[in-house]
Amino acid sequence: MLIRSARLEEIECLQSIGIEADTRYLQSQHPEFCDGTSIPTSVAAKAIEQQRLWVAEHQQTPVGWIYVSRLHGEYCIGQISVLTQHGQQGVGLALLQQAHADARRRGEASIVLVTQSDVPWCGPWYARMGYEAISQQAWSEAMQSEAQRQQTDGLDWANRIIMRLNLKS
């Protein structure tokens, strides 16, 4: 498997991967995440330009991707999407390791993400990778704003969590 920077001409393919990967949510407590949407074209294009979107390739075909951004100054994993037929084969882990290597190369102190605590391939998986849930009392103003924005967008925060991996410890 090869992990490489995404290319502009792949955006439509990556969006299709995101939509297909989300079908896993139909078998979870959150079928609402399978809504037929994926990373917006403008967001993907900007991320590609800034080298913040990577692709996992299997036999020269994209099978997954990871998008990173910033959550008000902190390095942030925005999304990992892997085609269901390539699930549980280390694709997501390889993509996550790419983000970790990139964050370290950039001198980041930590990585944050927002995810579901009640979906096995979300919060519990990240916890196995060393991420820890941040108590709501310890949220920064930026984290509080992000939670509020997601609630305004219709996400139920009963089981959403913000997690962090400290890279400097």
C-alpha positions, -999 to 999 in steps of 0.1 A, spaced: 0 0 0 12 35 -9 3 67 10 8 98 -11 -5 133 -15 -39 136 -32 -42 151 -66 -68 177 -79 -80 153 -106 -89 127 -79 -114 149 -59 -145 132 -74 -130 98 -67 -122 107 -31 -157 121 -26 -171 87 -38 -148 69 -14 -161 91 14 -198 84 5 -192 47 2 -172 45 34 -200 62 53 -224 33 45 -208 16 75 -228 40 97 -260 23 85 -251 -6 108 -243 17 137 -262 39 162 -257 68 137 -272 60 103 -276 98 99 -239 100 90 -247 81 58 -262 111 42 -246 110 7 -222 139 14 -185 139 14 -156 164 16 -167 195 -4 -148 201 -36 -135 235 -25 -122 221 8 -105 192 -9 -89 215 -35 -75 238 -8 -63 208 13 -45 194 -17 -29 227 -24 -17 228 12 -7 191 13 -33 183 39 -51 155 21 -35 121 15 -46 90 -4 -40 53 4 -35 34 -29 -39 -3 -34 -27 -16 -67 -26 20 -81 -62 26 -71 -73 50 -43 -90 31 -15 -90 56 13 -80 92 23 -73 114 53 -79 151 56 -62 172 82 -69 208 91 -66 231 121 -90 235 149 -84 271 158 -46 267 157 -43 231 167 -35 203 142 -67 184 136 -77 152 119 -109 161 100 -118 128 85 -105 93 75 -125 75 49 -117 39 37 -137 18 12 -156 -8 31 -140 -37 12 -106 -24 24 -117 -20 60 -97 -37 88 -67 -42 66 -45 -14 81 -55 13 56 -69 36 82 -40 30 105 -15 38 76 -34 71 69 -34 80 106 3 73 108 8 96 78 -9 124 97 11 117 129 44 119 108 32 151 92 23 167 125 57 157 140 75 171 109 57 204 113 67 205 150 31 202 164 27 195 201 -6 176 197 -33 164 174 -70 168 181 -102 154 165 -139 153 170 -156 119 168 -182 95 182 -175 77 215 -201 51 207 -189 38 173 -162 12 174 -141 26 145 -143 61 159 -136 70 196 -126 35 208 -102 30 178 -86 64 184 -83 55 221 -63 24 211 -41 47 191 -32 68 222 -58 95 219 -76 106 251 -110 122 254 -108 158 267 -133 166 294 -158 193 285 -146 214 314 -111 214 298 -123 225 263 -107 256 249 -129 284 237 -123 271 201 -134 236 211 -166 250 226 -172 270 194 -167 238 173 -191 218 194 -217 246 191 -212 249 153 -217 211 149 -248 212 171 -261 241 150 -255 219 119 -277 192 135 -252 168 151 -263 153 184 -235 158 209 -248 131 234 -220 108 223 -195 131 205 -162 137 220 -131 158 214 -99 137 217 -62 147 217 -29 129 211 0 146 228 31 143 206 56 159 230 53 136 259 
